[in-house]
């Protein structure tokens, strides 16, 4: 007698070949029924012998498609319907969707073989894809994930593609972006006002231009890249000049893994990361010097090709190491629409390689590294976004707006926390437009009512994101202010699903408004998400002369710290040579004009960099601290400067006094940098041990932009080795402000605001 069951599968199960997989699995077990895409995932009905139903469920769990990620499987008994075959049904929409959207996927090995097979009908076709690979998030316009809801809807399938699409035995069975050269979008080259077509010809022309030292704008999955020969110093210099990117490192794309191994030190973990499905840019120590690519750092950011077009370019003779950077002027969001790219990049790119398939939303490349505490994402975008990071114990939808720098947003639907792609710095108008668009995009995607939303935002009243939260309140949403540094700690706790675990949280960064109205930046908290995170210690307060401007000029920040150092020498004389900006800042401090109290660890690092010679303005965020870290890595010194902890304060004065004495005594700057870094680690670890003992804690959480300093993490790990402490850090979201939105969402879920708890 036949039995029946209904199955609901949640997770990343749409757009990854899941329905064809279910179809084939049902055929293998001779089961009747159907499968379809629903709002919450994939829905399955099966009937047949009970043992075969059990075998089906077992294989469903054990053998999902490579790109799928199953979060939950619900199996319930059902009444047999007397069906005699298994079918794939049209998607249905009865309620608001909660299904997870697949990130974009790199081209698979099967498609690559076809791409370079002259006998294959998709030979050389730059949009080749199948159910196991290709665009997802960047082509989805709305859920459920079906072709009419993607940017491929304007290209009807030809007879051959139609046959593959409906053939359960074919890996393009229900592959929504499927196409070929006969029926799909094309690439063309735009140069000097002229447009040329022909797939193989334009790719070869583009490769030739790159060999000649030209700069190309190349349309990718989530936007345009600016590309040039990384070994051509003239081309790289021109790109920096045109893009207004003076010193910030460029990422490079290499032909293959062997080329990556020639450029950077790849541990087994780093190699696994660079070849992983998200294909991020991986930061690793360089084997060769490319000073034009990455000035003042020993690291290079390297990625592998992930689209068919990129593989075709290398195969057509393009240089084996290409600068591949976001197509924008410095700090603007990446260009992703063709007309906008042609206008905005006209003074930068010599030619444009433009693909016809529209991009639904801009998505940058992700950046990651393997560090002292494992792999960490430094920019979460292509390949990761917008997959759910974790599930919060809350049923009310939450929209967390993130920080103003390195902005991301987090949307919580049915408890699932979906973290957006990296958006950028909201002080730039186009980035703020992208921020607004991303909010509308995700809220509409999941069909949410504004009045149902709890809106979590930063405590700072002058943040652009905070101001935007106020406009959403008029739509009925409920706003909730969340303190910046607690959000950093909460992001780590959310990743670990640790709602009740009591921890010591250490949050170190450049700036964030504190409860007392001052600028915080080195804060230690004790507590949990459920009971709250109470501030138990901090850096000794200093002042910021000129406010935010001090973050751009290390000598200006230094004036606010050095004012507390006794017997301070003339900082405008040798060997310091601080100059006029420092003098002006000292006057502001002495007069108490435009000075703001701060406990910023980021500005303390800037002060140390200034003392060791970084006296110019920074050209990108965190530059002085990165310079200091790289300087320290050149030293073999084993000295440690004093950074004492007492009465809830970490005192920076002995640390700076040691540095000044060392500089006046003619010690090598790299040795002073190393002693400073080690001093910070020893001071922090001492504070951690004392506070954990006081509060009965055995778990320490580290988060905030300062913990992107890998040398600091290495020193902390060494200092705490053998201690009975667990150390938790960010892995799924960045420790910098890119992780703030997840922390805001987690704190909102436990805020006492009108949320239903599951």
C-alpha positions in Angstrom: 0.0 0.0 0.0 1.4 3.4 -0.9 2.4 6.0 1.7 2.8 9.7 1.2 4.5 12.6 2.8 5.0 16.3 2.3 8.4 17.9 2.6 9.5 21.5 3.0 13.2 22.3 2.5 14.5 25.7 3.7 17.9 27.3 3.0 19.7 28.2 -0.3 17.5 25.9 -2.4 16.3 28.0 -5.2 18.5 28.7 -8.3 20.9 26.0 -7.4 19.5 23.0 -9.3 17.5 21.8 -6.4 14.2 21.0 -8.2 16.0 19.0 -10.9 17.9 17.2 -8.2 14.6 16.3 -6.4 13.1 15.2 -9.7 16.0 12.8 -10.4 16.0 11.5 -6.9 12.3 10.8 -7.1 12.8 9.0 -10.4 15.7 6.9 -8.9 13.3 5.8 -6.1 10.3 5.3 -8.4 8.2 7.8 -6.5 5.3 9.9 -7.8 4.5 13.4 -6.7 5.7 16.9 -7.5 8.2 19.7 -6.5 7.9 23.5 -6.7 9.5 26.7 -5.5 7.5 28.2 -2.6 7.8 31.3 -0.5 9.7 29.5 2.2 11.9 27.2 0.1 11.2 24.1 -1.9 8.0 22.1 -1.4 7.8 18.4 -2.2 4.9 15.9 -2.3 5.8 12.2 -2.6 3.9 9.0 -2.6 5.1 5.4 -2.9 6.4 2.5 -0.8 7.4 3.6 2.7 11.0 2.4 2.5 11.6 4.3 -0.8 10.2 7.5 0.9 12.7 7.0 3.7 15.5 6.4 1.2 14.5 9.6 -0.6 14.6 11.7 2.6 18.0 10.2 3.5 19.6 11.0 0.1 17.9 14.5 0.2 19.9 15.2 3.3 23.2 13.6 2.3 23.5 14.4 -1.4 22.2 17.9 -2.1 23.5 19.9 -5.2 26.9 21.4 -4.7 25.7 25.0 -4.6 22.7 24.2 -2.2 22.8 24.9 1.5 20.0 23.2 3.5 19.1 24.9 6.7 16.1 22.8 7.6 14.0 19.9 6.3 10.4 19.3 7.5 8.7 16.0 6.8 5.1 15.4 7.5 2.8 12.5 6.7 0.2 13.1 4.0 -2.7 11.4 2.3 -1.9 9.6 -1.0 -3.4 11.2 -4.1 -3.1 8.4 -6.5 -0.5 10.1 -8.7 1.3 8.1 -11.3 4.4 10.2 -12.1 6.6 12.9 -10.7 6.5 16.4 -12.1 8.0 19.9 -11.6 5.2 22.3 -11.0 5.1 26.0 -11.5 6.2 28.1 -8.6 3.4 29.4 -6.4 3.0 32.5 -4.3 0.5 32.4 -1.4 2.3 34.2 1.3 5.3 36.5 1.8 8.6 34.8 0.9 11.2 33.8 3.4 13.4 31.6 1.1 17.1 32.3 1.1 18.5 33.8 -2.1 21.5 32.2 -3.6 24.7 34.3 -4.0 26.3 34.4 -7.4 28.3 31.3 -8.3 31.6 30.9 -10.2 31.6 29.1 -13.5 31.7 25.4 -13.0 34.2 22.9 -14.5 31.6 21.4 -16.8 30.8 24.8 -18.3 34.5 25.6 -18.6 35.1 22.4 -20.6 32.3 23.4 -23.0 33.5 27.0 -23.2 36.8 25.8 -24.6 35.5 22.9 -26.7 35.4 23.9 -30.4 32.8 21.2 -31.0 30.4 22.6 -28.4 27.6 25.0 -29.4 28.5 27.3 -26.5 32.2 27.4 -27.5 33.6 30.8 -26.5 30.2 32.1 -25.3 30.9 34.4 -22.3 27.4 33.9 -20.7 27.6 30.1 -20.5 26.1 28.7 -17.2 24.0 25.8 -15.8 22.2 24.9 -12.6 25.5 24.5 -10.8 27.0 27.9 -11.7 26.4 31.4 -12.9 24.6 34.6 -11.8 21.9 34.4 -9.1 21.6 37.5 -6.8 22.7 39.9 -9.5 20.0 38.8 -11.9 17.1 38.1 -9.5 14.5 40.9 -9.6 11.9 39.3 -7.3 11.0 35.9 -5.8 10.4 33.2 -6.5 13.5 32.6 -8.6 12.1 31.9 -12.1 13.2 33.2 -15.4 10.4 35.8 -15.8 11.6 37.3 -12.5 15.2 37.7 -13.6 17.1 40.1 -16.0 17.1 37.3 -18.5 13.4 37.6 -19.2 13.9 39.5 -22.4 15.8 36.7 -24.1 13.4 33.8 -25.1 15.1 30.4 -25.3 15.8 29.0 -28.7 14.8 25.4 -29.6 18.1 23.8 -28.3 18.1 25.7 -25.0 14.4 25.1 -24.5 15.0 21.4 -24.9 17.8 21.4 -22.4 15.8 23.5 -20.0 13.0 20.9 -19.9 15.2 17.8 -20.0 15.5 16.3 -16.4 18.6 14.5 -17.4 20.4 17.7 -18.5 22.3 19.8 -16.0 20.5 22.9 -17.5 17.2 21.5 -16.5 15.3 24.6 -15.1 18.6 26.7 -15.1 17.0 30.2 -15.2 19.9 32.2 -16.8 20.5 29.5 -19.5 21.3 30.9 -23.0 23.6 30.4 -25.9 25.1 32.6 -28.6 22.0 32.1 -30.8 19.4 33.3 -28.3 21.2 35.0 -25.4 22.9 38.3 -24.7 26.2 39.3 -26.2 29.3 41.3 -25.4 30.6 44.2 -27.5 33.6 46.5 -27.4 33.1 50.3 -27.1 36.2 52.3 -28.0 36.6 55.9 -29.3 32.9 56.2 -30.0 32.9 53.0 -32.2 31.2 49.8 -31.3 32.3 46.4 -32.5 30.7 42.9 -32.0 31.5 39.3 -32.5 32.2 37.3 -29.3 35.6 35.9 -30.0 36.8 39.0 -31.8 35.9 41.5 -29.1 37.5 39.3 -26.4 40.7 39.1 -28.4 40.7 42.8 -29.1 40.2 43.5 -25.3 43.1 41.1 -24.5 45.3 42.9 -27.0 44.4 46.3 -25.5 45.4 45.0 -22.1 48.8 43.8 -23.5 49.3 47.2 -24.9 49.0 48.8 -21.5 45.5 50.2 -21.9 42.9 50.5 -19.2 39.6 48.6 -19.8 36.2 48.9 -18.1 34.9 45.3 -18.1 31.3 44.4 -17.2 31.2 41.5 -14.7 28.6 39.9 -12.5 27.8 42.7 -10.1 29.3 45.7 -11.9 32.2 47.0 -13.9 35.9 46.4 -13.2 38.7 48.6 -14.2 41.5 46.4 -15.5 45.1 46.8 -16.7 48.4 44.9 -16.8 49.5 44.7 -13.1 53.2 44.5 -14.2 53.0 47.6 -16.4 54.0 50.4 -14.0 52.9 53.1 -16.5 49.4 51.6 -16.9 49.0 51.2 -13.1 50.2 54.7 -12.5 47.7 56.1 -15.1 44.9 54.1 -13.4 45.8 55.6 -10.0 45.9 59.1 -11.5 42.6 58.8 -13.4 40.8 57.0 -10.5 42.1 59.5 -7.9 43.4 56.5 -5.9 46.8 57.7 -4.7 48.0 54.8 -2.5 45.3 52.4 -1.5 46.2 48.9 -2.7 44.7 47.4 -5.8 43.4 43.9 -6.0 44.7 41.7 -8.8 43.2 38.7 -10.7 45.5 36.0 -11.9 45.2 33.4 -14.6 45.1 30.4 -12.4 46.1 28.9 -9.0 49.7 28.4 -10.2 50.0 32.1 -10.9 48.5 32.9 -7.5 51.2 30.7 -5.8 53.9 32.7 -7.6 52.6 35.9 -6.2 51.6 35.2 -2.6 52.2 32.8 0.2 49.3 30.4 0.2 48.8 28.2 3.2 46.5 25.2 2.8 43.7 27.3 4.5 44.3 30.3 2.2 44.3 28.1 -0.9 41.0 26.6 0.2 39.7 30.2 0.7 40.8 31.5 -2.7 39.3 28.5 -4.5 36.1 28.4 -2.4 32.7 28.9 -4.0 32.6 32.6 -3.2 36.0 33.2 -5.0 36.9 36.2 -2.8 39.9 38.4 -3.1 42.3 36.8 -0.6 44.9 38.9 1.3 48.2 37.1 1.8 51.9 37.9 2.2 53.4 38.7 -1.2 56.3 36.7 -2.6 57.3 39.4 -5.1 57.2 43.2 -4.8 54.6 45.1 -6.8 55.0 48.6 -5.2 52.7 50.2 -7.7 49.9 47.7 -6.7 50.3 47.7 -2.9 52.5 50.5 -1.5 53.7 50.2 2.1 52.3 46.7 2.7 53.7 43.2 2.4 50.2 41.8 1.5 48.6 41.4 -1.9 45.0 40.9 -2.6 44.6 38.2 -5.2 41.6 36.5 -6.8 41.0 33.8 -9.4 38.7 34.2 -12.5 35.1 33.4 -11.7 33.2 34.3 -14.9 33.4 32.7 -18.3 34.5 36.1 -19.8 37.4 36.4 -17.4 38.7 32.9 -18.4 38.3 33.8 -22.0 40.4 37.0 -21.6 43.3 35.0 -20.1 42.9 32.3 -22.8 43.0 35.1 -25.5 46.5 36.3 -24.3 45.7 38.9 -21.6 48.5 39.4 -19.1 48.5 36.7 -16.5 48.3 39.2 -13.6 45.6 42.0 -14.1 44.7 44.8 -11.8 41.0 44.1 -11.3 39.5 46.9 -9.2 36.0 48.3 -8.8 35.0 50.6 -11.6 34.5 54.0 -9.9 36.3 57.1 -8.8 37.8 56.8 -5.3 35.1 56.1 -2.7 32.2 56.1 -5.1 30.1 52.9 -5.5 30.9 50.6 -8.3 29.3 51.4 -11.7 26.9 48.7 -12.8 24.6 50.2 -15.4 25.9 50.6 -18.9 24.9 54.3 -19.5 26.2 55.4 -16.1 29.5 53.5 -16.6 30.1 55.1 -20.0 29.5 58.5 -18.5 31.3 58.1 -15.1 34.3 56.1 -16.4 34.8 58.1 -19.6 37.9 59.8 -18.3 39.4 56.6 -16.8 38.9 53.7 -19.2 40.4 53.6 -22.7 37.7 51.1 -23.8 34.6 49.3 -22.5 33.8 45.6 -22.8 30.1 45.7 -22.3 27.7 42.8 -21.9 24.0 43.1 -22.7 22.6 41.2 -19.7 21.4 43.8 -17.2 22.7 43.7 -13.6 19.8 43.8 -11.1 21.9 45.3 -8.3 25.6 46.3 -7.8 27.7 43.8 -5.9 31.5 44.3 -5.3 34.0 41.5 -4.9 34.4 40.1 -1.4 37.7 40.4 0.5 38.9 37.8 3.0 42.1 36.5 4.7 43.2 33.6 6.8 44.5 34.9 10.1 45.5 34.0 13.7 41.9 33.0 14.6 40.9 31.5 11.2 39.4 32.9 8.1 37.7 36.3 8.2 35.7 38.3 5.7 36.8 41.9 5.5 34.3 42.9 2.8 31.2 40.8 2.4 29.8 41.0 -1.1 29.8 38.7 -4.2 29.7 35.1 -3.4 28.5 35.6 0.2 25.6 38.2 0.1 22.8 38.0 0.6 22.8 34.5 2.2 21.5 34.3 5.8 24.3 34.4 8.4 22.3 32.9 11.2 18.8 32.6 12.7 17.7 35.0 15.5 15.1 34.0 18.1 12.6 36.6 16.9 9.5 36.5 14.6 9.0 40.2 14.0 10.9 41.5 10.9 13.9 43.7 11.8 15.7 46.0 9.4 19.2 47.1 10.7 20.7 50.0 8.9 24.3 49.6 9.8 27.0 52.2 10.2 27.9 55.2 7.9 31.3 53.7 6.9 31.6 50.4 5.1 27.8 50.2 5.3 25.8 47.0 5.0 22.2 46.4 6.0 20.7 43.4 7.6 17.1 42.2 7.1 15.6 39.7 9.5 12.7 37.7 8.1 11.2 34.8 10.0 14.3 35.0 12.3 16.7 34.6 9.3 19.3 37.4 9.2 20.1 38.3 5.6 23.2 40.5 5.5 23.4 42.7 2.3 26.4 43.2 0.1 28.9 45.9 1.0 27.4 49.3 0.1 30.1 51.8 1.0 30.5 55.1 2.9 27.2 56.9 3.1 28.8 60.4 3.1 29.1 59.9 -0.7 25.8 60.7 -2.4 25.9 57.8 -4.8 26.7 55.4 -2.0 23.7 56.8 0.0 21.5 56.2 -3.1 22.8 52.6 -3.2 21.9 52.3 0.5 18.3 53.5 -0.1 18.0 51.2 -3.1 19.3 48.2 -1.2 16.8 48.8 1.6 13.9 49.1 -0.9 15.2 46.1 -2.8 15.3 43.6 0.1 12.1 44.9 1.8 10.3 44.5 -1.5 11.9 41.1 -2.3 10.4 39.7 0.9 7.1 41.6 0.5 7.3 43.2 4.0 5.1 46.0 5.3 7.0 49.0 6.6 4.7 49.2 9.6 5.7 45.8 10.7 9.4 46.6 10.8 11.6 47.3 13.8 14.3 49.6 12.5 17.7 49.3 14.3 20.1 52.2 13.7 23.2 53.8 15.2 23.1 55.9 18.3 24.8 58.8 16.5 22.1 61.4 15.7 24.1 62.9 12.8 24.7 59.7 10.9 23.1 59.5 7.5 21.7 56.1 8.4 20.1 57.5 11.6 18.5 60.3 9.6 17.1 57.8 7.1 15.7 55.7 10.0 13.7 58.8 10.9 12.1 59.0 7.4 11.1 55.3 7.7 9.3 56.1 10.9 6.8 58.1 8.9 5.9 54.8 7.1 5.0 53.2 10.5 8.3 51.5 11.2 9.5 51.4 14.9 13.0 52.9 15.3 15.5 51.7 17.9 19.0 53.3 18.5 21.8 50.8 19.1 25.3 51.8 20.5 28.0 51.2 17.9 30.5 49.2 20.0 27.9 47.0 21.6 26.8 46.2 18.0 30.4 45.1 17.2 30.4 42.6 20.0 26.8 41.5 19.3 27.8 40.7 15.7 30.2 38.0 17.0 27.7 36.6 19.5 25.1 36.4 16.7 27.5 34.5 14.5 27.9 32.0 17.3 24.2 31.8 18.1 25.2 32.7 21.7 22.2 34.4 23.2 22.8 33.6 26.9 26.6 33.2 27.0 28.2 35.7 29.3 31.3 37.2 27.7 33.9 39.9 28.0 33.5 41.9 24.8 36.5 44.0 23.6 35.6 46.5 20.9 38.4 48.6 19.4 38.0 50.9 16.4 38.3 54.5 15.3 35.0 56.1 16.3 31.5 55.6 17.6 29.2 57.6 19.8 29.1 56.4 23.4 26.3 56.4 25.9 27.8 59.5 27.6 28.0 61.5 24.3 31.7 61.2 23.9 33.6 59.4 21.1 34.3 55.8 22.1 36.8 53.5 20.5 38.4 51.1 23.0 35.6 49.6 25.1 35.3 46.5 27.2 31.9 45.1 28.1 30.7 42.3 30.3 27.3 40.5 29.9 25.3 38.7 27.2 22.7 39.5 24.5 19.9 38.5 26.9 21.1 40.5 29.9 22.8 43.4 28.2 26.4 44.4 27.7 27.6 46.7 30.4 30.7 48.9 29.9 33.3 47.8 32.5 36.6 49.4 31.2 38.0 51.6 28.4 41.0 53.4 27.2 42.1 56.5 29.2 40.2 59.4 27.6 42.1 61.8 25.3 40.7 64.6 23.1 40.2 64.9 19.4 41.1 68.4 18.2 38.8 69.3 15.2 36.6 66.2 15.6 36.4 63.9 12.6 39.2 65.8 10.8 41.7 64.3 13.2 41.0 60.9 11.6 42.5 62.3 8.4 45.7 63.7 9.9 47.7 61.6 12.3 49.6 64.6 13.7 46.3 66.3 14.5 45.1 63.2 16.4 48.5 63.1 18.1 48.0 66.5 19.6 45.0 65.3 21.6 47.0 62.4 23.1 50.4 63.9 23.6 49.0 66.8 25.6 48.9 64.4 28.5 52.6 63.4 28.2 54.9 65.1 30.8 58.1 66.8 29.6 57.0 66.6 26.0 59.8 67.6 23.6 59.4 70.0 20.7 57.4 67.9 18.3 58.0 70.2 15.4 61.8 69.6 15.6 63.9 66.6 14.7 63.2 63.7 14.7 59.4 64.3 14.7 58.9 67.3 12.4 55.1 67.5 13.0 54.6 70.9 11.3 51.9 73.5 11.2 48.8 71.3 11.4 50.1 69.9 14.7 50.7 73.5 16.1 47.2 74.5 15.2 45.7 71.4 16.8 47.7 72.0 20.0 46.2 75.5 20.2 42.7 74.1 19.8 43.4 71.7 22.7 44.9 74.4 24.9 41.9 76.7 24.3 39.4 73.9 24.5 37.9 74.9 21.2 36.4 72.3 18.9 37.8 69.4 21.0 35.9 66.2 21.7 36.6 63.6 24.4 37.6 60.2 23.0 38.7 56.7 24.0 39.6 55.8 20.4 42.1 53.0 19.9 42.2 53.9 16.2 43.4 57.4 16.9 46.0 56.0 19.4 47.5 54.0 16.5 47.5 57.1 14.4 49.4 58.9 17.1 52.0 56.1 17.2 52.3 56.2 13.4 52.9 60.0 13.6 55.6 59.6 16.2 57.4 57.2 13.8 57.2 59.3 10.7 53.7 59.1 9.2 53.2 62.9 9.3 51.2 63.4 6.1 47.5 63.1 5.5 46.1 59.7 5.0 44.6 58.9 1.6 42.3 56.1 2.7 40.8 54.9 6.0 43.2 53.0 8.3 46.3 53.8 6.2 48.4 55.1 9.1 47.7 52.0 11.2 48.4 49.7 8.3 51.7 51.5 7.7 52.6 51.0 11.4 51.8 47.3 11.3 53.9 46.8 8.2 56.8 48.8 9.8 56.6 46.6 12.9 56.8 43.4 10.8 60.3 44.5 9.6 61.6 44.3 13.2 63.2 41.4 15.1 62.9 43.4 18.4 61.5 41.6 21.4 61.0 44.7 23.6 57.5 45.5 24.8 56.4 49.0 25.8 54.2 49.6 28.9 50.4 49.9 28.5 49.1 49.4 32.1 45.6 48.6 33.2 44.2 50.0 36.5 40.8 51.0 37.8 39.0 50.2 34.6 41.4 52.2 32.4 44.1 51.3 29.9 46.7 54.1 30.3 48.3 55.1 27.0 50.8 57.6 28.6 53.6 55.2 29.4 53.3 53.7 25.9 53.7 57.0 24.2 56.5 58.1 26.6 58.5 55.0 25.8 58.1 55.7 22.1 59.2 59.3 22.4 62.3 58.3 24.4 63.1 55.6 21.9 62.8 58.0 19.0 65.0 60.6 20.7 67.6 57.9 21.4 67.8 57.0 17.7 66.2 53.6 17.9 65.0 52.2 14.6 61.4 53.1 13.9 60.5 49.5 13.0 61.7 48.4 16.5 59.6 51.1 18.2 56.6 50.1 16.1 57.1 46.4 17.1 57.4 47.3 20.8 54.2 49.5 20.5 52.2 46.7 18.9 53.4 44.1 21.5 52.6 46.6 24.2 49.0 47.1 23.0 48.6 43.3 23.0 50.1 42.8 26.4 48.0 45.6 27.9 44.8 44.4 26.4 45.4 40.7 27.4 46.2 41.8 30.9 43.0 43.7 31.1 41.0 40.8 29.7 42.5 38.4 32.2 41.8 40.7 35.2 38.2 41.5 34.1 37.4 37.9 33.3 38.5 36.9 36.8 36.5 39.8 38.3 33.3 38.9 36.5 33.6 35.1 36.4 33.9 34.9 32.6 35.8 32.5 30.4 34.9 33.8 26.9 36.4 36.9 25.2 34.9 38.5 22.1 37.1 40.7 19.9 35.6 42.9 17.2 36.0 46.3 15.6 38.2 47.6 12.8 41.4 47.6 14.9 41.2 43.8 14.9 41.9 43.8 11.2 45.5 44.3 12.4 46.7 40.8 11.9 49.9 41.4 13.9 47.9 42.5 16.9 45.8 39.3 16.7 49.0 37.2 16.5 50.4 38.9 19.5 47.1 38.6 21.5 47.0 34.9 20.6 50.6 34.5 21.9 49.9 36.4 25.1 46.8 34.4 25.9 48.2 31.0 24.9 47.8 28.5 27.7 45.1 30.6 29.4 41.7 29.0 30.0 39.9 31.5 27.8 37.9 31.0 24.6 38.6 33.7 22.1 35.7 34.5 19.6 36.1 36.7 16.6 34.1 37.6 13.4 34.2 35.1 10.6 30.9 35.4 8.6 30.7 39.2 8.7 33.6 41.8 8.9 35.1 42.9 12.2 35.0 46.4 10.8 31.8 48.4 10.4 30.6 46.0 7.7 29.4 43.8 10.5 27.6 46.4 12.5 24.2 45.8 10.9 24.2 42.2 12.1 25.0 43.3 15.6 22.3 45.9 15.5 19.8 43.3 14.5 20.8 40.9 17.2 20.6 43.6 19.9 17.2 44.7 18.5 15.9 41.1 18.9 16.8 41.3 22.6 16.0 45.0 23.2 12.6 44.6 24.9 11.1 46.4 22.0 7.7 44.9 20.9 9.1 41.8 19.2 7.6 38.4 19.4 10.2 35.8 20.5 10.1 32.4 19.0 
